[in-house]
Amino acid sequence: MKVLFDPRVKKFLKNISKQERAKVTEYVDLFKEYGFALGQKYLKKVDNKIWELRPGKMRVFLFKYSANHIVIHAMFKKSQKITKETKQLLASRLKEYL
């Protein structure tokens, strides 16, 4: 399974600490290996097409596109629920790819 990163996500990941970046990489590698069979501790469905990887204080959002998976957004978790603004951002980035 191939996981691609949106350039905006790559930029975000360059600006976080090495430990946080390593945790994100670890979770992405787990996703590559196990896919959607990962438990809710690691992976949660956000809506019809978007999934959330949950590495510690980070949230990494991805979706399946053809044979690949694309990470469209990453952020620090600030609350239990995904904000309305984040949902709008995810929807607009999803539209860019579809």
ZAKOLFI-144773 format. One record per residue: residue in one letter; x, y, z of N, C-alpha, C in turn. Coordinates in nm, 4 decimals, always signed. Layout:
<rs>
+---------+----------+----------+----------+----------+----------+----------+----------+----------+----------+
: residuo :     n.px :     n.py :     n.pz :    ca.px :    ca.py :    ca.pz :     c.px :     c.py :     c.pz :
+---------+----------+----------+----------+----------+----------+----------+----------+----------+----------+
:       a :        X :        Y :        Z :        X :        Y :        Z :        X :        Y :        Z :
...
+---------+----------+----------+----------+----------+----------+----------+----------+----------+----------+
</rs>
This chain:
<rs>
+---------+----------+----------+----------+----------+----------+----------+----------+----------+----------+
: residuo :     n.px :     n.py :     n.pz :    ca.px :    ca.py :    ca.pz :     c.px :     c.py :     c.pz :
+---------+----------+----------+----------+----------+----------+----------+----------+----------+----------+
:       m :  +0.0850 :  -0.1174 :  +0.0000 :  +0.0000 :  +0.0000 :  +0.0000 :  +0.0895 :  +0.1235 :  +0.0000 :
:       k :  +0.0520 :  +0.2195 :  -0.0818 :  +0.1304 :  +0.3418 :  -0.0926 :  +0.0552 :  +0.4578 :  -0.0275 :
:       v :  +0.1263 :  +0.5354 :  +0.0530 :  +0.0679 :  +0.6529 :  +0.1185 :  +0.1445 :  +0.7759 :  +0.0699 :
:       l :  +0.0718 :  +0.8695 :  +0.0102 :  +0.1301 :  +0.9935 :  -0.0403 :  +0.0899 :  +1.1084 :  +0.0508 :
:       f :  +0.1726 :  +1.2128 :  +0.0533 :  +0.1465 :  +1.3286 :  +0.1387 :  +0.1223 :  +1.4529 :  +0.0549 :
:       d :  +0.0174 :  +1.5252 :  +0.0879 :  -0.0082 :  +1.6555 :  +0.0291 :  +0.1102 :  +1.7462 :  +0.0642 :
:       p :  +0.1536 :  +1.8331 :  -0.0273 :  +0.2685 :  +1.9214 :  +0.0020 :  +0.2495 :  +2.0072 :  +0.1270 :
:       r :  +0.1264 :  +2.0474 :  +0.1563 :  +0.1006 :  +2.1282 :  +0.2767 :  +0.1247 :  +2.0462 :  +0.4029 :
:       v :  +0.0964 :  +1.9170 :  +0.3964 :  +0.1212 :  +1.8293 :  +0.5105 :  +0.2711 :  +1.8092 :  +0.5280 :
:       k :  +0.3430 :  +1.7917 :  +0.4183 :  +0.4891 :  +1.7779 :  +0.4253 :  +0.5512 :  +1.9003 :  +0.4924 :
:       k :  +0.5034 :  +2.0176 :  +0.4541 :  +0.5539 :  +2.1427 :  +0.5127 :  +0.5256 :  +2.1465 :  +0.6632 :
:       f :  +0.4035 :  +2.1075 :  +0.7020 :  +0.3669 :  +2.1045 :  +0.8433 :  +0.4580 :  +2.0083 :  +0.9199 :
:       l :  +0.4813 :  +1.8906 :  +0.8646 :  +0.5621 :  +1.7894 :  +0.9329 :  +0.7086 :  +1.8321 :  +0.9475 :
:       k :  +0.7577 :  +1.9120 :  +0.8537 :  +0.8952 :  +1.9627 :  +0.8641 :  +0.9113 :  +2.0576 :  +0.9822 :
:       n :  +0.8015 :  +2.1212 :  +1.0231 :  +0.8074 :  +2.2241 :  +1.1272 :  +0.7715 :  +2.1738 :  +1.2669 :
:       i :  +0.7552 :  +2.0432 :  +1.2834 :  +0.7279 :  +1.9896 :  +1.4165 :  +0.8527 :  +1.9176 :  +1.4671 :
:       s :  +0.8515 :  +1.8799 :  +1.5933 :  +0.9698 :  +1.8171 :  +1.6521 :  +0.9973 :  +1.6798 :  +1.5905 :
:       k :  +1.1206 :  +1.6349 :  +1.6047 :  +1.1592 :  +1.5039 :  +1.5515 :  +1.0794 :  +1.3915 :  +1.6159 :
:       q :  +1.0516 :  +1.4039 :  +1.7453 :  +0.9756 :  +1.3010 :  +1.8157 :  +0.8329 :  +1.2913 :  +1.7601 :
:       e :  +0.7700 :  +1.4061 :  +1.7391 :  +0.6335 :  +1.4066 :  +1.6860 :  +0.6310 :  +1.3533 :  +1.5431 :
:       r :  +0.7301 :  +1.3938 :  +1.4632 :  +0.7396 :  +1.3463 :  +1.3254 :  +0.7616 :  +1.1950 :  +1.3215 :
:       a :  +0.8433 :  +1.1436 :  +1.4146 :  +0.8696 :  +0.9998 :  +1.4223 :  +0.7420 :  +0.9238 :  +1.4578 :
:       k :  +0.6622 :  +0.9803 :  +1.5472 :  +0.5366 :  +0.9161 :  +1.5871 :  +0.4404 :  +0.9099 :  +1.4681 :
:       v :  +0.4320 :  +1.0180 :  +1.3914 :  +0.3470 :  +1.0191 :  +1.2721 :  +0.3963 :  +0.9141 :  +1.1730 :
:       t :  +0.5269 :  +0.9087 :  +1.1509 :  +0.5850 :  +0.8102 :  +1.0593 :  +0.5549 :  +0.6686 :  +1.1056 :
:       e :  +0.5646 :  +0.6444 :  +1.2354 :  +0.5347 :  +0.5122 :  +1.2909 :  +0.3898 :  +0.4719 :  +1.2612 :
:       y :  +0.2965 :  +0.5620 :  +1.2801 :  +0.1555 :  +0.5320 :  +1.2568 :  +0.1262 :  +0.5138 :  +1.1074 :
:       v :  +0.1901 :  +0.5937 :  +1.0235 :  +0.1714 :  +0.5774 :  +0.8795 :  +0.2257 :  +0.4411 :  +0.8356 :
:       d :  +0.3400 :  +0.4009 :  +0.8917 :  +0.3956 :  +0.2696 :  +0.8603 :  +0.3028 :  +0.1573 :  +0.9067 :
:       l :  +0.2432 :  +0.1722 :  +1.0252 :  +0.1458 :  +0.0738 :  +1.0713 :  +0.0269 :  +0.0665 :  +0.9755 :
:       f :  -0.0171 :  +0.1825 :  +0.9295 :  -0.1288 :  +0.1852 :  +0.8350 :  -0.0908 :  +0.1167 :  +0.7042 :
:       k :  +0.0314 :  +0.1399 :  +0.6570 :  +0.0774 :  +0.0746 :  +0.5344 :  +0.0753 :  -0.0769 :  +0.5503 :
:       e :  +0.1109 :  -0.1237 :  +0.6681 :  +0.1184 :  -0.2675 :  +0.6918 :  -0.0184 :  -0.3313 :  +0.7136 :
:       y :  -0.1036 :  -0.2668 :  +0.7947 :  -0.2305 :  -0.3280 :  +0.8339 :  -0.3533 :  -0.2661 :  +0.7677 :
:       g :  -0.3393 :  -0.1490 :  +0.7090 :  -0.4517 :  -0.0850 :  +0.6429 :  -0.5660 :  -0.0541 :  +0.7383 :
:       f :  -0.6872 :  -0.0756 :  +0.6909 :  -0.8050 :  -0.0410 :  +0.7692 :  -0.8353 :  -0.1428 :  +0.8783 :
:       a :  -0.7499 :  -0.2433 :  +0.8946 :  -0.7669 :  -0.3412 :  +1.0023 :  -0.7114 :  -0.2896 :  +1.1352 :
:       l :  -0.6475 :  -0.1729 :  +1.1337 :  -0.5976 :  -0.1139 :  +1.2585 :  -0.7139 :  -0.0849 :  +1.3523 :
:       g :  -0.6899 :  -0.0984 :  +1.4803 :  -0.7942 :  -0.0718 :  +1.5791 :  -0.8232 :  +0.0762 :  +1.5943 :
:       q :  -0.9294 :  +0.1053 :  +1.6694 :  -0.9722 :  +0.2436 :  +1.6889 :  -0.8683 :  +0.3262 :  +1.7654 :
:       k :  -0.7803 :  +0.2615 :  +1.8368 :  -0.6725 :  +0.3336 :  +1.9048 :  -0.5852 :  +0.4073 :  +1.8021 :
:       y :  -0.5730 :  +0.3497 :  +1.6833 :  -0.4860 :  +0.4045 :  +1.5799 :  -0.5607 :  +0.4770 :  +1.4683 :
:       l :  -0.6772 :  +0.4271 :  +1.4332 :  -0.7462 :  +0.4728 :  +1.3134 :  -0.8959 :  +0.4857 :  +1.3400 :
:       k :  -0.9530 :  +0.5959 :  +1.2917 :  -1.0961 :  +0.6177 :  +1.3113 :  -1.1540 :  +0.6807 :  +1.1844 :
:       k :  -1.2738 :  +0.6395 :  +1.1486 :  -1.3407 :  +0.6960 :  +1.0314 :  -1.4038 :  +0.8293 :  +1.0688 :
:       v :  -1.3735 :  +0.9332 :  +0.9904 :  -1.4263 :  +1.0669 :  +1.0166 :  -1.5572 :  +1.0866 :  +0.9415 :
:       d :  -1.5567 :  +1.0527 :  +0.8144 :  -1.6791 :  +1.0572 :  +0.7361 :  -1.6724 :  +0.9504 :  +0.6282 :
:       n :  -1.7524 :  +0.9642 :  +0.5265 :  -1.7648 :  +0.8611 :  +0.4243 :  -1.6317 :  +0.8240 :  +0.3584 :
:       k :  -1.5432 :  +0.9202 :  +0.3356 :  -1.4192 :  +0.8940 :  +0.2641 :  -1.2933 :  +0.9232 :  +0.3439 :
:       i :  -1.3032 :  +0.9973 :  +0.4520 :  -1.1851 :  +1.0437 :  +0.5248 :  -1.1662 :  +0.9640 :  +0.6537 :
:       w :  -1.0411 :  +0.9256 :  +0.6773 :  -1.0021 :  +0.8516 :  +0.7977 :  -0.8995 :  +0.9326 :  +0.8748 :
:       e :  -0.8921 :  +0.9065 :  +1.0048 :  -0.8040 :  +0.9808 :  +1.0945 :  -0.7075 :  +0.8834 :  +1.1619 :
:       l :  -0.5771 :  +0.9039 :  +1.1388 :  -0.4753 :  +0.8340 :  +1.2162 :  -0.4521 :  +0.9155 :  +1.3411 :
:       r :  -0.4260 :  +0.8490 :  +1.4548 :  -0.4241 :  +0.9195 :  +1.5832 :  -0.2937 :  +0.9006 :  +1.6603 :
:       p :  -0.1830 :  +0.9523 :  +1.6073 :  -0.0553 :  +0.9382 :  +1.6784 :  -0.0385 :  +1.0398 :  +1.7918 :
:       g :  -0.0671 :  +0.9988 :  +1.9132 :  -0.0479 :  +1.0851 :  +2.0302 :  -0.1302 :  +1.2118 :  +2.0242 :
:       k :  -0.0632 :  +1.3269 :  +2.0294 :  -0.1307 :  +1.4569 :  +2.0269 :  -0.1611 :  +1.5039 :  +1.8854 :
:       m :  -0.1251 :  +1.4233 :  +1.7872 :  -0.1432 :  +1.4602 :  +1.6470 :  -0.2662 :  +1.3920 :  +1.5885 :
:       r :  -0.3184 :  +1.4523 :  +1.4831 :  -0.4239 :  +1.3906 :  +1.4033 :  -0.3811 :  +1.4025 :  +1.2576 :
:       v :  -0.3870 :  +1.2909 :  +1.1857 :  -0.3449 :  +1.2848 :  +1.0459 :  -0.4635 :  +1.2313 :  +0.9654 :
:       f :  -0.5110 :  +1.3104 :  +0.8704 :  -0.6308 :  +1.2755 :  +0.7946 :  -0.5923 :  +1.2280 :  +0.6542 :
:       l :  -0.6526 :  +1.1164 :  +0.6135 :  -0.6212 :  +1.0603 :  +0.4827 :  -0.7448 :  +1.0024 :  +0.4167 :
:       f :  -0.7333 :  +0.9764 :  +0.2880 :  -0.8421 :  +0.9118 :  +0.2153 :  -0.7834 :  +0.8242 :  +0.1061 :
:       k :  -0.8644 :  +0.7305 :  +0.0594 :  -0.8206 :  +0.6394 :  -0.0461 :  -0.8483 :  +0.7039 :  -0.1806 :
:       y :  -0.7452 :  +0.7067 :  -0.2641 :  -0.7569 :  +0.7636 :  -0.3978 :  -0.6959 :  +0.6648 :  -0.4955 :
:       s :  -0.7797 :  +0.5991 :  -0.5721 :  -0.7343 :  +0.4963 :  -0.6649 :  -0.6658 :  +0.3863 :  -0.5841 :
:       a :  -0.5422 :  +0.3516 :  -0.6194 :  -0.4704 :  +0.2468 :  -0.5458 :  -0.3884 :  +0.3044 :  -0.4304 :
:       n :  -0.3888 :  +0.4354 :  -0.4158 :  -0.3076 :  +0.5031 :  -0.3138 :  -0.3950 :  +0.5585 :  -0.2018 :
:       h :  -0.3265 :  +0.6007 :  -0.0968 :  -0.3909 :  +0.6746 :  +0.0115 :  -0.3170 :  +0.8076 :  +0.0213 :
:       i :  -0.3917 :  +0.9149 :  +0.0360 :  -0.3308 :  +1.0476 :  +0.0392 :  -0.3602 :  +1.1139 :  +0.1731 :
:       v :  -0.2537 :  +1.1601 :  +0.2379 :  -0.2666 :  +1.2362 :  +0.3626 :  -0.2936 :  +1.3803 :  +0.3223 :
:       i :  -0.4123 :  +1.4306 :  +0.3587 :  -0.4530 :  +1.5638 :  +0.3137 :  -0.4419 :  +1.6705 :  +0.4222 :
:       h :  -0.4248 :  +1.6283 :  +0.5482 :  -0.4159 :  +1.7280 :  +0.6556 :  -0.3553 :  +1.6630 :  +0.7789 :
:       a :  -0.2793 :  +1.7406 :  +0.8534 :  -0.2254 :  +1.6970 :  +0.9825 :  -0.2324 :  +1.8156 :  +1.0769 :
:       m :  -0.2572 :  +1.7870 :  +1.2043 :  -0.2716 :  +1.8953 :  +1.3020 :  -0.2494 :  +1.8411 :  +1.4426 :
:       f :  -0.2329 :  +1.9318 :  +1.5358 :  -0.2276 :  +1.8945 :  +1.6761 :  -0.3703 :  +1.8867 :  +1.7287 :
:       k :  -0.3986 :  +1.7844 :  +1.8059 :  -0.5314 :  +1.7662 :  +1.8649 :  -0.5515 :  +1.8724 :  +1.9719 :
:       k :  -0.6626 :  +1.9443 :  +1.9633 :  -0.6927 :  +2.0473 :  +2.0620 :  -0.8181 :  +2.0144 :  +2.1418 :
:       s :  -0.9039 :  +1.9315 :  +2.0828 :  -1.0264 :  +1.8927 :  +2.1527 :  -1.0670 :  +1.7528 :  +2.1093 :
:       q :  -1.1663 :  +1.6977 :  +2.1749 :  -1.2130 :  +1.5632 :  +2.1418 :  -1.2810 :  +1.5587 :  +2.0047 :
:       k :  -1.3539 :  +1.6642 :  +1.9726 :  -1.4281 :  +1.6668 :  +1.8469 :  -1.3509 :  +1.7433 :  +1.7403 :
:       i :  -1.3776 :  +1.7067 :  +1.6162 :  -1.3198 :  +1.7787 :  +1.5033 :  -1.4030 :  +1.9042 :  +1.4814 :
:       t :  -1.3364 :  +2.0184 :  +1.4731 :  -1.4087 :  +2.1447 :  +1.4595 :  -1.4738 :  +2.1578 :  +1.3214 :
:       k :  -1.5683 :  +2.2457 :  +1.3146 :  -1.6382 :  +2.2739 :  +1.1890 :  -1.5396 :  +2.3244 :  +1.0834 :
:       e :  -1.4452 :  +2.4078 :  +1.1244 :  -1.3459 :  +2.4630 :  +1.0326 :  -1.2574 :  +2.3519 :  +0.9764 :
:       t :  -1.2180 :  +2.2577 :  +1.0616 :  -1.1350 :  +2.1466 :  +1.0162 :  -1.2122 :  +2.0602 :  +0.9181 :
:       k :  -1.3394 :  +2.0351 :  +0.9458 :  -1.4211 :  +1.9562 :  +0.8536 :  -1.4336 :  +2.0250 :  +0.7181 :
:       q :  -1.4482 :  +2.1577 :  +0.7195 :  -1.4557 :  +2.2320 :  +0.5934 :  -1.3236 :  +2.2238 :  +0.5173 :
:       l :  -1.2122 :  +2.2343 :  +0.5888 :  -1.0809 :  +2.2231 :  +0.5264 :  -1.0624 :  +2.0853 :  +0.4648 :
:       l :  -1.1007 :  +1.9813 :  +0.5376 :  -1.0892 :  +1.8450 :  +0.4861 :  -1.1740 :  +1.8275 :  +0.3601 :
:       a :  -1.2950 :  +1.8805 :  +0.3621 :  -1.3831 :  +1.8696 :  +0.2459 :  -1.3241 :  +1.9409 :  +0.1247 :
:       s :  -1.2669 :  +2.0585 :  +0.1460 :  -1.2109 :  +2.1319 :  +0.0324 :  -1.0864 :  +2.0633 :  -0.0237 :
:       r :  -1.0033 :  +2.0074 :  +0.0639 :  -0.8846 :  +1.9359 :  +0.0150 :  -0.9239 :  +1.8066 :  -0.0555 :
:       l :  -1.0268 :  +1.7407 :  -0.0060 :  -1.0756 :  +1.6196 :  -0.0702 :  -1.1242 :  +1.6531 :  -0.2116 :
:       k :  -1.1964 :  +1.7632 :  -0.2270 :  -1.2455 :  +1.8054 :  -0.3584 :  -1.1313 :  +1.8334 :  -0.4538 :
:       e :  -1.0209 :  +1.8875 :  -0.4030 :  -0.9049 :  +1.9148 :  -0.4879 :  -0.8534 :  +1.7878 :  -0.5550 :
:       y :  -0.8601 :  +1.6767 :  -0.4833 :  -0.8092 :  +1.5514 :  -0.5370 :  -0.9121 :  +1.4744 :  -0.6178 :
:       l :  -1.0387 :  +1.4974 :  -0.5890 :  -1.1431 :  +1.4254 :  -0.6620 :  -1.1912 :  +1.5118 :  -0.7742 :
+---------+----------+----------+----------+----------+----------+----------+----------+----------+----------+
</rs>
